Amino acid sequence: MAPRKRPETQKTPEVSVRPKSKRSRSPRELEPEAKKLCVKGPGSSRRFDSGCLWAGLASLQVPPSYSIVRALHQHKLGNAAWPSLQQGLQQAFLHSLASYRIFQKAAPFDRRATSLAWHPTHPSTLAVGSKGGDIMLWNFGIKDKPTFIKGIGAGGSITGLKFNPLDTNQFFTSSMEGTTRLQDFKGNTLRVFTSSGTCNFWFCSLDVSARSRMVVTGDNVGHVILLNMDGRELWNLRMHKKKVTHVALNPCCDWFLATASVDQTVKIWDLRQVRGKSSFLHSLPHSHPVNAACFSPDGAQLLTTDQKSELRVYSASQWDCPPSLIPHPHRHFQHLTPIKATWHPRYNLIVVGRYPDPNFKSCTPHELRTIDVFDGNSGKMMYQLYDPESSGIISVRFGLVSLLLGYHILIWSQEEAGRRT
């Protein structure tokens, strides 16, 4: 299909810097407004409680004077094992979260934001897609106007967004427009990988492998399509009974694919052995439809998010073993961008937005809508981020520094760093 030009918008995205003169209250200072809950330790069922942080923080001993340089030196001398060093760095990071605040936000869209991708080499640059098909490239470290590509409006929702790992001036999208495509930030469509040609079928998820040069996408009726980056289709199979909400390639073994669906299953596939819908390696049943299945950065664990109140952590080497279960309120709502827990890119931490549910077993009145941070091994609550001036539902989950809130993109940073910007 010949490349075509997509129109650019005339709208100027609204970007604001939060004032630093007035210090935001921390979750600890808002304790009277929040519930108090003891964090339970692991039991035989490997189930953990995800309530408020306060009791859990009491047991988290993080020395403020922890020296990263000294720890690295000790590791180089052979006096400290790598896992011990990693744990020390993670604890230092958790300790720093007390100083995190929202210092920038943007509201560039006339519909809610639906997807986000971090630039792979520029840590202050991200791309964001909206329900109307608009896409914004924003480097929040500089004052230049963000790049903005106008979508088609109703029916154009961006459901998946990934930078092209071979050329970061380009990006892949899947959308309710019925396509999976490669575009650039000038508004050009460089290649169309899939096109349904009808409004009854659309694409809901997307992932890309640089090493194998593959693109994988899932649609709203259960099909998963694998293509190479030249656009050649390798196979198109109905792997689920209903919509495929998420596809993820293992970052270390990119022939390893996880697919999540509203049919209440997550399936694990070996791309070298796919012969049909029954050729999955493992099927992981859930009690509710599943929003996401994400591999950890080292590829050793799989994190799933259902549409009700449960996170699960599976071991990639022991799929048959019971997963760690983390009760957590994040129920699904039609007009809310689905909540998907994600991994911190550097530490073994899970990050997810909280949507308090009055039917959740540990819910109390005035429960805060926080960003919750869990330990990936123990399932224990480690911290909760909260800003009283942005107290809505945190619905998108991409890392710790930036999350989406309805129509707003929120940039979190340490308070000291924010003052210097």
C-alpha positions as CSV (number, residue, x, y, z in Angstrom):
1,M,0.0,0.0,0.0
2,A,1.4,3.4,-1.0
3,P,2.5,5.7,1.9
4,R,0.0,8.4,2.7
5,K,0.2,11.7,4.5
6,R,-1.8,12.0,7.7
7,P,-2.9,15.6,8.5
8,E,-1.2,17.5,11.3
9,T,-3.3,19.3,13.9
10,Q,-3.5,23.0,14.4
11,K,-4.0,22.5,18.1
12,T,-1.2,23.6,20.5
13,P,-0.8,21.0,23.2
14,E,-1.2,22.4,26.7
15,V,2.0,21.8,28.7
16,S,2.4,23.2,32.2
17,V,5.0,23.1,34.9
18,R,3.8,22.7,38.4
19,P,4.8,25.5,40.8
20,K,7.4,24.5,43.3
21,S,6.9,27.1,46.0
22,K,4.2,25.1,47.7
23,R,5.2,21.7,48.9
24,S,2.8,18.9,48.1
25,R,1.7,16.7,50.9
26,S,3.1,13.2,50.9
27,P,0.9,10.1,51.4
28,R,2.2,9.9,55.0
29,E,0.9,13.4,55.7
30,L,-2.4,12.3,54.2
31,E,-2.7,9.3,56.4
32,P,-5.9,10.4,58.2
33,E,-7.6,10.4,54.8
34,A,-6.4,6.9,53.9
35,K,-6.9,3.5,55.4
36,K,-4.4,1.8,57.7
37,L,-3.7,-1.7,56.8
38,C,-1.1,-4.2,58.0
39,V,0.8,-5.8,55.1
40,K,0.6,-9.5,55.4
41,G,3.5,-11.7,54.8
42,P,3.5,-14.6,52.4
43,G,1.5,-17.6,53.3
44,S,1.1,-21.1,51.9
45,S,-1.1,-19.8,49.1
46,R,1.5,-17.1,48.1
47,R,-1.2,-14.5,48.4
48,F,-0.5,-11.0,49.6
49,D,-2.5,-8.0,50.8
50,S,-2.1,-4.8,48.8
51,G,-3.6,-2.3,51.2
52,C,-2.0,0.9,52.3
53,L,1.6,1.3,52.9
54,W,2.0,2.7,56.4
55,A,2.6,-0.5,58.3
56,G,4.8,-1.9,55.5
57,L,7.0,1.2,55.5
58,A,7.8,0.6,59.1
59,S,9.5,-2.6,58.3
60,L,11.4,-1.2,55.3
61,Q,14.8,-0.2,56.6
62,V,16.5,1.9,54.0
63,P,19.7,3.7,55.2
64,P,19.6,7.3,53.8
65,S,23.4,7.2,53.7
66,Y,23.6,4.2,51.4
67,S,26.5,4.8,49.0
68,I,26.1,3.5,45.5
69,V,29.7,4.2,44.7
70,R,30.9,2.3,47.8
71,A,28.6,-0.6,46.9
72,L,29.9,-0.8,43.4
73,H,33.5,-0.6,44.7
74,Q,32.8,-3.5,47.1
75,H,31.3,-5.5,44.3
76,K,34.3,-4.9,42.1
77,L,36.6,-6.1,44.9
78,G,34.5,-9.3,45.2
79,N,33.2,-8.3,48.7
80,A,29.5,-8.0,47.6
81,A,27.5,-10.3,45.4
82,W,25.5,-8.9,42.5
83,P,22.0,-9.7,44.1
84,S,23.1,-8.0,47.3
85,L,24.1,-4.9,45.3
86,Q,20.9,-4.9,43.3
87,Q,18.9,-5.1,46.5
88,G,20.8,-2.2,48.0
89,L,20.2,-0.1,44.9
90,Q,16.5,-1.0,44.9
91,Q,16.1,0.0,48.5
92,A,17.9,3.3,47.8
93,F,15.5,4.0,45.0
94,L,12.5,3.2,47.2
95,H,13.7,5.6,49.8
96,S,14.0,8.3,47.1
97,L,10.3,8.0,46.2
98,A,9.3,10.1,49.2
99,S,10.6,13.1,47.3
100,Y,8.7,12.4,44.0
101,R,6.1,14.9,43.0
102,I,4.3,15.9,39.7
103,F,6.3,18.7,38.2
104,Q,5.0,18.8,34.7
105,K,1.7,17.8,33.0
106,A,0.2,18.1,29.6
107,A,-3.4,17.9,28.2
108,P,-2.9,17.8,24.4
109,F,-5.9,15.7,23.4
110,D,-9.7,16.3,23.1
111,R,-10.2,12.6,24.0
112,R,-8.6,10.5,26.7
113,A,-5.0,9.2,26.3
114,T,-4.9,5.4,25.6
115,S,-1.3,4.4,25.1
116,L,2.3,5.5,25.8
117,A,5.8,4.5,24.8
118,W,9.2,5.7,26.2
119,H,11.9,6.6,23.7
120,P,14.5,3.8,23.9
121,T,17.5,6.1,24.1
122,H,16.2,9.5,25.3
123,P,14.8,9.2,28.8
124,S,13.0,12.5,28.8
125,T,11.1,11.7,25.5
126,L,7.8,9.8,25.2
127,A,5.1,9.3,22.6
128,V,1.4,9.2,23.6
129,G,-1.6,8.1,21.7
130,S,-5.3,9.1,22.2
131,K,-8.7,7.7,21.7
132,G,-9.2,10.0,18.7
133,G,-6.0,8.7,17.0
134,D,-3.9,11.7,17.9
135,I,-0.2,11.1,18.6
136,M,2.2,13.4,20.5
137,L,6.0,13.2,20.7
138,W,7.0,15.1,23.9
139,N,10.5,15.8,25.1
140,F,9.6,17.3,28.5
141,G,13.3,18.1,29.2
142,I,13.2,21.1,26.8
143,K,10.8,23.9,26.2
144,D,10.2,23.3,22.5
145,K,6.6,22.7,21.3
146,P,5.8,18.9,21.2
147,T,5.3,17.2,17.8
148,F,1.6,16.5,17.3
149,I,0.0,14.3,14.6
150,K,-3.8,14.7,14.2
151,G,-5.8,11.5,14.2
152,I,-9.1,10.7,12.4
153,G,-11.2,11.4,15.6
154,A,-14.0,8.9,16.6
155,G,-13.0,5.3,15.8
156,G,-9.3,6.0,15.6
157,S,-8.2,5.0,19.1
158,I,-4.5,4.1,19.4
159,T,-4.4,0.7,21.2
160,G,-0.7,0.0,20.9
161,L,2.3,2.2,20.4
162,K,6.0,1.2,20.1
163,F,9.1,3.1,18.8
164,N,10.8,1.4,15.9
165,P,14.0,-0.1,17.5
166,L,15.8,0.1,14.2
167,D,14.9,3.8,13.6
168,T,13.6,5.8,16.6
169,N,12.3,8.5,14.3
170,Q,9.5,6.0,13.4
171,F,6.9,4.2,15.5
172,F,4.4,1.3,15.1
173,T,0.8,1.7,16.1
174,S,-2.2,-0.6,16.3
175,S,-5.6,1.1,16.3
176,M,-9.4,0.8,16.2
177,E,-9.1,2.3,12.7
178,G,-8.5,-1.4,11.7
179,T,-4.7,-1.1,11.0
180,T,-1.3,-1.9,12.3
181,R,1.1,0.5,10.7
182,L,4.6,2.1,10.7
183,Q,4.7,5.9,10.8
184,D,7.1,8.7,11.2
185,F,6.6,11.9,13.2
186,K,6.1,14.0,10.1
187,G,2.7,12.3,9.7
188,N,3.7,9.9,7.0
189,T,2.5,6.3,6.9
190,L,5.5,4.3,5.8
191,R,4.0,0.8,5.8
192,V,0.7,-0.8,6.6
193,F,1.2,-4.2,8.1
194,T,-2.5,-5.2,8.7
195,S,-5.7,-3.7,7.5
196,S,-9.2,-5.1,8.3
197,G,-11.0,-2.9,5.8
198,T,-14.1,-2.8,8.1
199,C,-15.2,-1.2,11.3
200,N,-16.2,-4.5,12.7
201,F,-12.6,-5.7,13.2
202,W,-9.7,-3.8,14.7
203,F,-6.3,-4.3,16.4
204,C,-6.0,-4.1,20.1
205,S,-2.3,-4.9,20.9
206,L,1.2,-4.7,19.5
207,D,4.8,-5.7,20.2
208,V,8.0,-5.5,18.2
209,S,11.3,-7.5,18.3
210,A,14.5,-5.7,17.0
211,R,16.6,-8.9,17.2
212,S,14.2,-11.1,15.1
213,R,12.8,-8.1,13.2
214,M,9.2,-9.2,13.9
215,V,5.9,-7.5,14.5
216,V,3.1,-9.2,16.4
217,T,-0.4,-7.8,16.7
218,G,-3.8,-9.1,18.1
219,D,-7.3,-8.2,17.1
220,N,-10.8,-7.9,18.7
221,V,-11.9,-11.4,17.8
222,G,-9.0,-13.4,19.0
223,H,-6.6,-13.5,16.1
224,V,-2.8,-13.0,16.5
225,I,-0.8,-12.1,13.4
226,L,3.0,-12.4,13.1
227,L,4.8,-10.5,10.4
228,N,8.4,-9.6,9.6
229,M,9.4,-5.9,9.4
230,D,9.2,-6.0,5.6
231,G,5.4,-6.5,6.0
232,R,5.3,-10.2,5.0
233,E,2.8,-12.2,7.0
234,L,4.2,-15.3,8.6
235,W,0.9,-16.6,10.1
236,N,-2.5,-15.4,11.1
237,L,-4.2,-17.7,13.7
238,R,-7.2,-17.4,16.0
239,M,-5.4,-18.1,19.3
240,H,-8.2,-16.9,21.7
241,K,-11.9,-17.1,21.7
242,K,-12.3,-13.3,22.3
243,K,-10.4,-10.0,22.1
244,V,-6.6,-10.2,22.5
245,T,-5.9,-7.3,24.9
246,H,-2.1,-7.7,25.1
247,V,0.8,-9.4,23.3
248,A,4.3,-9.4,24.7
249,L,7.6,-10.9,23.4
250,N,10.1,-12.0,25.9
251,P,12.9,-9.4,26.0
252,C,15.6,-12.1,26.3
253,C,14.0,-14.9,24.2
254,D,12.0,-13.1,21.6
255,W,10.6,-16.4,20.2
256,F,8.7,-16.6,23.5
257,L,5.3,-14.9,23.2
258,A,2.6,-14.2,25.8
259,T,-1.0,-13.3,24.8
260,A,-3.7,-12.1,27.1
261,S,-7.5,-12.0,26.4
262,V,-10.9,-11.2,27.7
263,D,-11.6,-14.9,27.4
264,Q,-10.0,-15.1,30.9
265,T,-6.8,-16.8,29.8
266,V,-3.1,-16.0,29.2
267,K,-1.3,-18.3,26.8
268,I,2.4,-18.9,26.3
269,W,3.7,-19.7,22.8
270,D,7.0,-20.8,21.2
271,L,7.0,-18.9,17.9
272,R,9.2,-21.6,16.3
273,Q,6.6,-24.3,17.0
274,V,3.2,-22.5,16.4
275,R,1.1,-24.8,14.2
276,G,-2.4,-23.8,15.3
277,K,-4.6,-22.6,18.1
278,S,-3.8,-25.6,20.2
279,S,0.0,-25.4,19.9
280,F,0.5,-23.2,23.0
281,L,3.0,-24.3,25.6
282,H,0.9,-23.2,28.5
283,S,-2.5,-21.8,29.2
284,L,-2.9,-19.8,32.4
285,P,-6.6,-19.5,33.4
286,H,-7.8,-16.5,35.3
287,S,-11.0,-15.7,37.2
288,H,-11.7,-12.5,35.1
289,P,-10.8,-11.1,31.7
290,V,-7.2,-10.1,31.5
291,N,-5.9,-6.6,30.5
292,A,-2.2,-7.4,30.2
293,A,0.6,-9.9,30.4
294,C,4.1,-8.4,30.7
295,F,7.5,-10.1,31.0
296,S,10.0,-8.7,33.5
297,P,13.0,-6.9,32.0
298,D,15.2,-10.1,32.6
299,G,12.5,-12.3,31.0
300,A,12.3,-14.5,34.1
301,Q,8.8,-13.5,35.3
302,L,5.4,-12.8,33.8
303,L,3.1,-10.2,35.4
304,T,-0.7,-10.3,34.6
305,T,-3.4,-7.8,35.4
306,D,-7.1,-8.8,35.3
307,Q,-10.1,-6.5,35.0
308,K,-11.1,-6.8,38.6
309,S,-8.8,-7.0,41.6
310,E,-5.9,-9.3,41.1
311,L,-2.3,-9.2,39.9
312,R,-0.4,-12.4,39.3
313,V,3.3,-13.1,39.0
314,Y,4.4,-16.3,37.3
315,S,7.9,-17.8,37.1
316,A,8.9,-18.3,33.5
317,S,10.8,-21.5,34.4
318,Q,7.9,-23.0,36.4
319,W,4.6,-22.2,34.6
320,D,2.9,-25.1,36.4
321,C,3.7,-23.7,39.9
322,P,1.0,-21.6,41.5
323,P,1.6,-17.9,40.9
324,S,2.1,-15.2,43.5
325,L,-1.3,-13.5,43.9
326,I,-1.6,-9.8,44.8
327,P,-5.1,-8.5,45.6
328,H,-5.3,-5.0,44.2
329,P,-8.3,-2.8,43.2
330,H,-8.2,-1.7,39.6
331,R,-11.6,-2.7,38.2
332,H,-12.4,-2.2,34.6
333,F,-14.7,0.6,33.4
334,Q,-15.8,1.1,29.8
335,H,-14.9,4.8,29.6
336,L,-11.6,4.4,31.5
337,T,-8.3,3.5,29.8
338,P,-7.6,-0.1,31.1
339,I,-5.3,-0.3,34.1
340,K,-2.2,-2.5,33.3
341,A,0.4,-3.2,35.9
342,T,4.0,-2.9,34.6
343,W,7.6,-3.6,35.7
344,H,10.0,-1.0,36.6
345,P,12.7,-1.1,33.9
346,R,15.6,-1.4,36.3
347,Y,14.4,-2.9,39.5
348,N,12.3,-5.9,40.4
349,L,9.3,-3.7,41.2
350,I,5.7,-3.7,40.0
351,V,3.9,-0.4,39.4
352,V,0.2,0.0,39.0
353,G,-2.6,2.6,39.5
354,R,-5.2,2.1,42.2
355,Y,-8.9,2.5,41.5
356,P,-10.5,2.1,45.0
357,D,-13.4,-0.4,44.9
358,P,-16.1,-0.3,47.7
359,N,-16.5,-4.1,47.2
360,F,-12.8,-4.8,47.7
361,K,-12.2,-6.6,51.0
362,S,-9.9,-4.0,52.5
363,C,-11.5,-0.9,51.1
364,T,-12.2,1.9,53.6
365,P,-13.9,5.4,53.1
366,H,-11.7,8.1,51.5
367,E,-9.2,5.6,50.1
368,L,-6.7,7.5,48.0
369,R,-6.1,6.9,44.3
370,T,-2.5,6.2,44.5
371,I,0.3,4.7,42.3
372,D,1.2,1.5,44.1
373,V,4.7,-0.1,44.1
374,F,5.1,-3.8,44.9
375,D,8.2,-6.0,45.4
376,G,8.2,-8.4,42.4
377,N,9.5,-11.3,44.5
378,S,7.5,-11.1,47.7
379,G,4.4,-9.3,46.4
380,K,4.7,-6.9,49.3
381,M,3.6,-3.3,49.1
382,M,6.7,-1.1,49.1
383,Y,5.4,2.4,48.5
384,Q,2.4,4.5,47.3
385,L,2.8,7.7,45.3
386,Y,0.2,10.4,45.6
387,D,-0.2,14.0,44.7
388,P,-3.3,15.7,46.2
389,E,-3.6,18.1,43.3
390,S,-4.0,15.2,40.8
391,S,-6.2,12.9,42.7
392,G,-8.1,11.3,39.8
393,I,-7.8,7.7,38.6
394,I,-4.3,6.8,37.4
395,S,-5.3,4.5,34.5
396,V,-2.1,4.0,32.5
397,R,0.9,2.4,34.0
398,F,4.1,3.0,32.0
399,G,6.9,3.1,34.5
400,L,7.3,5.3,37.6
401,V,8.0,8.7,36.2
402,S,5.1,9.4,33.9
403,L,1.5,8.1,34.1
404,L,-1.7,9.1,32.4
405,L,-4.8,10.5,34.2
406,G,-7.9,10.9,32.0
407,Y,-6.9,13.6,29.5
408,H,-3.7,14.5,31.3
409,I,-0.1,13.2,31.0
410,L,1.7,13.5,34.3
411,I,5.5,13.7,34.7
412,W,6.8,12.6,38.1
413,S,10.2,13.6,39.3
414,Q,12.1,14.1,42.5
415,E,11.2,17.4,44.1
416,E,14.8,18.6,44.1
417,A,15.1,17.8,40.4
418,G,11.9,19.6,39.6
419,R,13.2,22.8,41.2
420,R,16.2,22.8,38.9
421,T,14.1,22.5,35.7
